[in-house]
């Protein structure tokens, strides 16, 4: 259900936009509220908090013919609208001097549209007490299952997002939800400590909580097995990626590299490779809030642009980047619906949403049989990319050794992938016919500006430096 608070503020926000529209070439206002729960049950304690995504606020964007200015505020009513209008005007005047970098191009497009969008939860959430009861039983089961588990952690995160976007010609509202259920099993032998994580991400709160029960055995077994893991011998290997690592490659190896606000700053090599080969001809890669259904799926972005599905790589050829409205206007490129803010008091940047590779035609068992000596890599730990030089470093939680087309039983952990992005993408030789997008991630712009993201795809066979 759309936020009652924002709904009550709609008319006064529209009044502010109308007032400012008589003074500036372009005016828009975003109001956003995220509410929800975070429940954590561990071996040692239980905590109940608001969702980590929680926020509420407003931001006004104006264009004075020279540059864009923004002013954010936490509340608005009849008593404060005059002061807010005054502050917006003062902010523009303070920035309007000879040292200000002028924005090339015209004001943002403002095509007429009035529409409400909704994506309701698929089930009524359990109460906090019901979740605690279920998670407490899961915790007890984990410890009964293995004496090597020194800590069990169970997390439930549910949040509901409402936002409204108002400009001279647009009046949009959206409401959507997402939830996450996580189990972490921490194992210990002597001074060796390992961790295994399993989760369910979906829009069905009860299915997430109940379904987590089926993940407990695999989390415990993996945590125990990782105690026997060793470090990999560094080298270049054939690899097969599970969907989590496939998504990590999509996100880090090329997602950041095609964020077009980096094109403006000449910090992304990809700007010179549009319509040129950057990957194997087998590769097709997408990004977009409308490209699939996951945690980063919304109806319109924080600049009022409707969600889209952007085909970034087609048959190995780089087609386009992704962009926010302001960067797109400067580049002469229409926004791809990727203008996103960490919160109302943060700037909108070009940000990824759901980033993934299309599935192929190969069977996973055939991909494994084709490997003379290499590893299948599982589960994202972390990653980073240098968009200017196209270097990456990505970490998988663990890998399973393959020799002569069969798993040897050897497990290595963690595994670091590194190298030059086109080398990795060009080496992709097989793509499985299955597909999975994992909707539990967050991404920062540099070291900050966190937003929810998903990524994934099929399994890939490629060649990569591991360490």
N, C-alpha and C positions, 0 to 999 in steps of 0.2 A: 504494500500500500504506500502511495506517495506520502512523503513527510507532511504531517499536519502543520508543523512549524513553517516550512517553506511555503506551503499553500496559503497560509495566513499572511505571508510577507509578499506574495506575488504582486498585488495591486500597488503597494507602495514602491516596490522595485520598478514596476512599469512606469510609475510616475517619475521616478528619478531618471530613468532612461529617456523619457519624453522631454524632460527639462534639459538634460545635457545635449540631446540631439539638436536642439535649437542653437547650440553654441559650437558643436564640433561636427566634422564631416562624418565620422563614424563613432558609434557608441554601442557597447554591449555590456551585459551584466551576467555573471554566472553566480548562482547560489547553489551550494552543495552541502548535504548532510549525510554522514555515514554513521549508522548505529548498529550495534550488535553485541555479541557475547564472546568472551574468551574464558574457557574453563580448562584448568590444568590439574591433573591428578598424577602425583608421582609417588615413588616409594616412601618419600619422607614428608610430603605435605600436599595440601590441596589449595588452589587459589581460584578466585572468581573475579574477573575484571571486565571492563568494556573491551570490545574488539580493538585490536591494535590499529585497525584502519579508521577508528573513530575521528570525526572532524565535523565542523560546522562553520560556515562563513560565506562571505560574498566578495566578489572582486569586479570592479568596473574597468573596462579597457576603452580608451578614447584615442582617436587619431586627429591631430590638429592640422593635417596637411603636410607636416614635416616629419613627425615621428609618433610612435605609440607610447602612451603613458598608462600606468595602472595604479589603482588605489584599492586596497582591500580593507574590509571592516567586518566586525563580528556580528553586528545587529543593525537593524534599521526600523524606524517607526516614524510617526508624524512629528515627534519631538526632535528627531535627529536628522531628518532628511535635508533640511537647510544646511546644517553643518557639514554633512557628507558632500553635498553638492559644492560647497565652498572649498572643501579640502581637495576635491578632484581638480577643480580649476586652479587652485594654488599649486598642486603637484605639477600640472602641465606648465605653468609659468616658471616654476623653479628649474624645470628641465629645458626650457626653451631659451637656449643661449647659443652663442657662436661655437661653443665646444661640442655641441650635441651632434652626433652622427646622424645625418639625414637618411630617412628610409626611402629608397627608390621605389617607384611605382605608385599606384593609386591606393585608395582605401580598400579594405577587405570587401569582398563580395557579400551582399546581404540579401540573398534571394528570399522572397516571401515564403514563409511556412509556419503554420500553427498546428502543432500536433502533440499528443501525449503518447508515451510509449511505456509498456509495462512487461516485465518478465517475473512473474510471481514464483515463490518457492513451490516445489513439487510436493511438499508435505509440511504438516504443522510441526514446528520444532519441539523436541522434548524440553521439558522444564530443566532448569539448572540442576535441581536435586535429582531428577531422573538420570541426567548425564553423569553426575557424580556417582550414583549407585552403580550404573553400568560400568563406568571406567574403573571403579574400585574393584569390581569383580574381575575385570580384564587384568588389572595389576596383580591381583592375587594369583590368577592363572599363570601369568608369566613367571612369577617366582616359584610356583609349584612345578613348572615345566623344567626349570634348570637352576642348579645351584651356582652356575657360573654368571648368572645375571645379578649384578650388584645394584642396578637401578632400572626401574621401568618408568617411562614418562608417557602420558596420554594427554593429547591436546585436542580441544574442540574449539573451532573458530567459525563464527557465523556473522556475516555482516550484510546490511541492506543499504544500498546507495540510492539516494534521491538527488536529482539536480534539475535546475531550471536554467534556461538560457533565454535572455530577452534582449532584443536589439530593436532597431526602428521597424524592421519587417519580419522578424522571427520571434516566435513565442513557443518554446519547446519545454516539455517536461519528460523526465524518464525516471523509472524506478526498477531496480533489479537487485538480485541477491546472489550470494555464493556461500559455500561452507567448506570446511576442511576438517578432517579427522585424521590424527597422526598418532602412531605408536613408535616409540623409540626404546630399544632394548640395549642397555650398556653392559658389556661383559668384561670380566677381568680374570687374568691368570698371572699370578705373581705381580710384576710391575707392568704387564701388558694390558692395556685397556682399549677396547674397540666398541664401536657403536653401529647398530643397524636401524634403519628407519623405513617404515612403510606408511602409506597414507591413502586416503580416498578424498578426492576433490570433486564436488558436484553441486547441483542446486537442489539436492534432496536431503535435508538435514537428518531425517530418521534413517534413511538408507546409508548415509555416511557413518553414523554412530553404530548402527547395527552391523554394517558390513565390515567395520574395523575388526570385529571379533574373528573373522576369517583370515586376518593378516597376522594374528599373534604368533602362530606357530612358525611362519616363515621368518618373522623378525627375530625370534629367539634362535632359530637354526642358523640364520646368517650371522648373528652376533657371535655365536659359538664358533662357527667356521672361520670367521675373520681372525680369531685368536691364533690360527695356524698360518695366516697369510705372511708373505715375505715381500721384500721390496723387489721391484722388477729390475732386471739388468737393462740399463739404458741402451737404446738402439732404435732403428727404424723397423717397424713391423707392419704386417697386414693386420687390420683391425676390423671388427664388426661392432657396431654401436647399437645398444638397445635404444628405444625411443627417447629416453631421458637424455642420453649422450648425443643422439641425433639432434634433439632440440637445443642442447648446449652449443653444438656446432652452428646451427642455424642462427642462434641468438648472438653468440660471441664472434664466430668466424665471419659473419656477414651482416647481421642485423645492425649492430652499431655502425658499421662502415657505410651504411646507406641512409643514415639519419641526416637529412639534407640541411639542417641548421649547421652541420659540420662542413657541408659544401661551401656555404657562405664564408666560413672562416678559413677555408682552404686547409682543413684538418682531416680531410677524408680523400684517400686515393681513388675511391670509387667514382668520384665525379668525372674522372678522365676516362672511365671505362664503360660509359653508357653505350649500348649496342655493340659491345665487344664481349668475347668469350671470357668467362671468369671461373667456369666450372665444367665438369664433364657434361656431355650432351644429354646424359640421363637425368640431369638435375633440373627440377622445377621448385621454386621456393616462393612462399607467400608471407604476407603480413597483413593483418587487418582485424578490427573489432568485429567485422561481419564475415570474416574468412572461415571461422569455426565457432563452436559454442564452448566457452571456457571462462576463466576468471577475468580475463581482459576483454570480454565481449560486452559492448555497450551499444546504445542506439545513436548517440551523438557524442562527440568529444568535448573537451572543455572550452572549445572555441565555437561550438554550435555547428560543426560540420558533421553530417551524417556518417555513420560507420561505413567502411568500405572493405573490399577485398583487393589487395594490391599484389599483382604478380610481379615479383622483384626479379627473379631469374626464370627464363623460359628456355628450355633445352640448352642450358649452359650459358646463355647470353644474358647479360645484365640489361634489363628493360628500363628500370627506373628506380629511384629511391623513394623514401617515405618522408612526408613533411607536415609541419604545422602550417597554419594559415599565414602567419607573418613571414616566415622563411619562404614559403611558397610564393607569396606576392613579390618578394624581392628577386626570386629566381624566375619569375614568370611561369610558375608551376601551380596548378590547382591543388589545394590541400587534399591530402589523402586521408584525413580524419585521424591524424596521429598527434594532435595538439593536446598534451596532457600536463596536469599540474599535480604536484604532491599534495597541495592543499590550496585553499583560496588565497593564502598570503604568499604563495610561491609563483614564480614565472611559469608560463606555459612553454614547454620545449617540444621538439620532435621526439616522440617516444615510441618504442615498439609496443605492440599489443599481443596478438597471438601470432607467433612466428614459427613456421614449420616447412618441411620438405614434403612434397607430394609422394604418395606411395608409388612403387614400381611394379614389376611383374615377377620378381624372383622369390623363391621359397627360402625361408630362413635356413632350413636344413641343408639346402644346396649351397648356400653361402658359407656355412660352417665347413662343409665337405671340401670346399675349394681352397681352404687355407692350409698351406704347407706348415707354416709356423707363425703364430700370431696370438692375438688375444681378443676376446669379446669383452667389451667395456660396459660397465653398468653404473647407472645412477649418478646424477650431477652432484658435485660437491661445490665447486665455484669456478669462475672463469673471468678472463679479461681480454680485451682486444686493444690494439693500437691502430685506430682507423687510418692514421696518416701513413703508416708503413706496412700495414696489413700483417702484423705479427699477432699471434695469439698464444695464450697459455690457459689451458682448461684442465680441471682435475676431476677424474672419475673416482667414485668411492672405492671401486674394486674392479679387477679384471680376472677372467678365467682363461687359462692357457689352452691353446688349440695346437695340436700337432697332427699332421697327416689327416686333417679333416675331422679329428675327434677331440673332445675335451679330455685333458690329462688328469684333471682333479686338482691341479695346482691353482692356488688363488693368490693374487698379488694385490696389495693395498697400501696406500692409495696409488693412483696412476696419473701422472701428469702428461698431458698432450701439449706439444708446442710445435711451432713452425710458421711457415708463410701461407697465408690463407689460400691463394690460388693453387698452390701445390697440393694442399689437402683436398680442396674441392675438385680439382682436375683429376685426382687419383680415385675418385668414387667410381667403382666398376660394377657394383651390383646394388640393387635397391629392392627391399622386400615388398611383398604385396599387402602387408598389414599396415595399420596406421593407429597412432595414439597421440593425443595432445595432453600434456600434463599441466593442470591448472592450479599450481600452488606457489608460483614463484613471485619474487620481487626483483626489481632492477633499479639500480641507481644511475644517475647521469654523472659520470665521474665517480666521486665518492659520496654523493648525496642525492637529493631529489628522488625519493623512492616511490615507485608505482607498481601495481600488480601487473604481472605478465605471465603468459603461458608459452610453451614451446613444445616441439616434439616432431612426430612424423613416423616413418617406417624405420626399419633397421638398415644401416648402410654398411657396405664393405668399402674400405678405403685403405690408404697407406699413410702412416704418421710416425713422427718421432715420439717415443715414449720414454719417460724417466721416472 
